[in-house]
């Protein structure tokens, strides 16, 4: 299997091309990164792209959709696909966005903005927990996770080391620090470095509701 990643220098968003074999069939996964490295692989490996898989509809993941569709006449989909030698399963993983999906292809897992190395996507905590713990963490632990931003990881690594997963497994205690989120009083339950190193937290508000937010929204 052929897989190549491109990453946007500002958004830190990933886009991928995945091929079954040289001279065979390919799909793109998201398009919010420079497309040239992916197109070079298509040419070099003599691949025929058939589909553009979209993990969710945010701009930093779909910015190049029109260009790819115009160039190759691709079918754009968030669903399961069989094309050439590629068997692609689509699994719903909402939370960061209502339309969030994860694609599983052999030993690869494209998680979009649901699961990162040492972090998870921002959104309602109960939805993120369900998608991460009840869906992704039940996958085989050897699977390579190719996330929507920055570095790859594995399901097993995140099971053992991801701060959110460890808290949801009841292995680690609450952080407990007080903070404010857009002026509202809250308690930090989990803190992680996030994919960009700036930090992300699960916070609990006075009414008991919980959310996962980036550090830029938190005042200590």
C-alpha positions in Angstrom: 0.0 0.0 0.0 1.2 3.5 -0.8 0.5 6.4 1.6 1.7 10.0 1.4 1.0 12.9 3.7 1.1 16.7 3.1 0.7 19.2 6.0 -0.3 22.9 5.9 2.3 25.1 7.4 -0.2 27.3 9.3 -3.3 25.2 9.9 -1.1 22.1 10.6 -3.8 20.1 8.8 -3.0 16.9 7.0 -4.1 15.7 3.6 -3.3 12.2 2.3 -3.2 10.1 -0.9 -3.6 6.4 -0.5 -2.9 3.9 -3.3 -3.3 0.1 -3.5 -0.2 -0.6 -5.5 2.0 1.1 -8.2 0.0 1.6 -11.3 -3.2 1.0 -9.4 -6.1 2.8 -7.8 -5.9 5.7 -5.3 -8.0 7.9 -3.0 -7.4 11.2 -1.4 -8.2 11.8 2.3 -9.0 15.4 3.0 -7.5 18.3 1.0 -6.6 21.1 3.4 -2.8 20.9 2.8 -0.6 21.6 -0.2 -1.6 19.2 -2.9 1.7 19.2 -4.9 3.4 16.5 -2.8 0.3 14.2 -3.2 0.1 14.9 -6.9 3.7 14.0 -7.4 3.1 10.6 -5.8 0.1 10.0 -8.1 2.3 10.8 -11.1 5.3 8.8 -9.9 3.4 5.7 -8.9 1.1 5.9 -12.0 -2.0 5.9 -9.8 -5.6 6.5 -10.9 -7.5 8.4 -8.2 -11.2 7.6 -7.9 -12.5 9.1 -4.7 -11.9 12.0 -2.3 -12.7 10.9 1.3 -13.8 13.7 3.6 -13.4 13.3 7.4 -15.5 16.4 8.1 -16.4 19.6 6.4 -14.2 22.3 8.1 -12.3 24.6 5.8 -8.9 23.3 6.8 -9.8 19.9 5.6 -11.7 20.6 2.4 -9.9 23.7 1.0 -8.6 21.7 -2.1 -11.7 19.7 -2.8 -12.7 21.7 -5.9 -9.2 21.5 -7.4 -9.0 17.7 -7.0 -12.5 17.1 -8.3 -11.9 19.2 -11.3 -8.6 17.5 -12.0 -9.6 13.9 -11.6 -13.4 13.9 -11.7 -13.5 12.3 -8.2 -16.5 11.1 -6.3 -16.5 13.0 -2.9 -17.8 10.9 -0.1 -17.8 10.4 3.7 -19.0 6.8 3.3 -17.6 3.4 2.9 -15.9 2.6 -0.4 -14.4 -0.3 -2.3 -12.2 0.8 -5.2 -9.4 -1.1 -6.8 -7.7 -3.1 -4.1 -8.8 -0.6 -1.4 -11.6 -1.6 1.0 -12.4 1.5 3.1 -14.8 1.4 6.1 -16.4 4.7 7.3 -17.3 4.9 10.9 -19.3 7.8 12.4 -17.2 9.7 15.0 -19.2 13.0 15.7 -18.2 15.4 18.4 -15.8 17.9 16.9 -18.4 18.2 14.2 -21.7 16.6 13.5 -20.4 15.1 10.2 -17.2 13.7 11.6 -16.2 10.2 10.4 -13.1 8.0 10.6 -11.9 5.9 7.7 -10.3 2.5 8.4 -8.3 1.0 5.5 -6.4 -2.2 6.4 -4.0 -1.2 9.2 -4.5 2.5 8.7 -7.0 4.7 10.5 -7.7 8.3 9.3 -9.3 10.0 12.4 -9.8 13.5 11.1 -10.2 15.8 14.1 -11.5 13.2 16.5 -8.2 11.7 17.8 -4.7 13.1 17.8 -1.4 12.1 19.4 -1.9 13.1 23.1 -5.2 14.9 22.4 -8.8 14.7 21.0 -10.9 17.2 19.1 -12.7 20.1 20.6 -16.4 19.8 21.2 -19.0 18.5 23.7 -17.2 16.2 26.0 -19.9 13.5 26.1 -19.9 13.2 22.3 -16.1 13.1 22.1 -15.9 10.5 24.8 -18.4 8.3 23.0 -16.6 8.6 19.6 -13.1 8.1 21.2 -13.8 5.4 23.8 -16.8 3.5 22.3 -15.6 3.5 18.7 -11.9 4.3 18.2 -10.5 2.6 21.3 -12.3 -0.6 20.4 -10.3 -0.9 17.2 -7.1 -3.1 17.1 -4.4 -1.4 19.0 -1.8 -1.9 16.3 -3.6 0.3 13.8 -1.7 3.4 12.6 -3.6 6.5 13.3 -3.2 9.2 10.6 -5.0 12.2 12.2 -6.3 15.4 10.7 -3.4 17.4 12.2 0.4 16.8 12.7 2.0 13.5 13.8 0.7 10.0 13.4 0.3 7.6 16.3 -1.4 4.3 17.0 -4.6 3.3 18.8 -2.5 1.4 21.3 -0.3 4.4 22.1 -3.3 6.6 22.7 -4.9 3.9 24.9 -1.9 4.0 27.1 -0.7 7.7 27.0 -3.5 10.0 25.8 -4.5 12.2 28.8 -8.2 12.2 27.8 -8.3 8.4 27.3 -6.5 7.8 30.6 -9.0 10.0 32.5 -11.9 8.3 30.8 -10.4 4.9 31.7 -10.3 6.2 35.3 -6.5 5.8 35.5 -5.7 9.5 36.2 -7.4 11.9 38.6 -8.9 15.3 37.7 -6.6 18.2 37.2 -8.8 20.4 39.5 -7.5 23.8 38.6 -10.0 26.7 38.4 -10.3 28.7 35.2 -12.7 30.7 33.1 -13.8 29.9 29.6 -15.1 33.0 27.7 -15.8 34.5 31.1 -17.6 31.5 32.6 -16.2 29.9 35.7 -15.0 26.3 35.1 -12.8 23.6 36.5 -10.0 21.9 34.4 -10.6 18.2 34.4 -8.0 17.1 31.9 -5.1 19.0 30.3 -3.1 17.9 27.3 -0.4 19.5 25.1 -2.7 19.2 22.0 -1.3 18.6 18.5 0.1 22.2 18.2 1.7 22.2 21.7 -0.5 25.1 22.9 -2.8 23.0 25.1 -6.3 21.6 25.2 -8.5 20.9 28.2 -11.7 19.1 29.2 -13.5 21.7 31.4 -16.5 21.3 33.6 -18.8 24.3 34.1 -20.9 25.2 37.2 -24.0 23.5 35.7 -22.1 20.2 35.4 -21.8 20.4 31.6 -18.4 19.6 30.1 -16.6 20.6 26.9 -13.2 20.1 25.3 -11.7 23.5 24.4 -8.4 24.8 23.2 -6.1 26.7 25.5 -6.7 30.0 23.7 -10.3 30.0 25.1 -9.1 29.4 28.7 -8.2 32.1 31.3 -6.4 30.9 34.4 
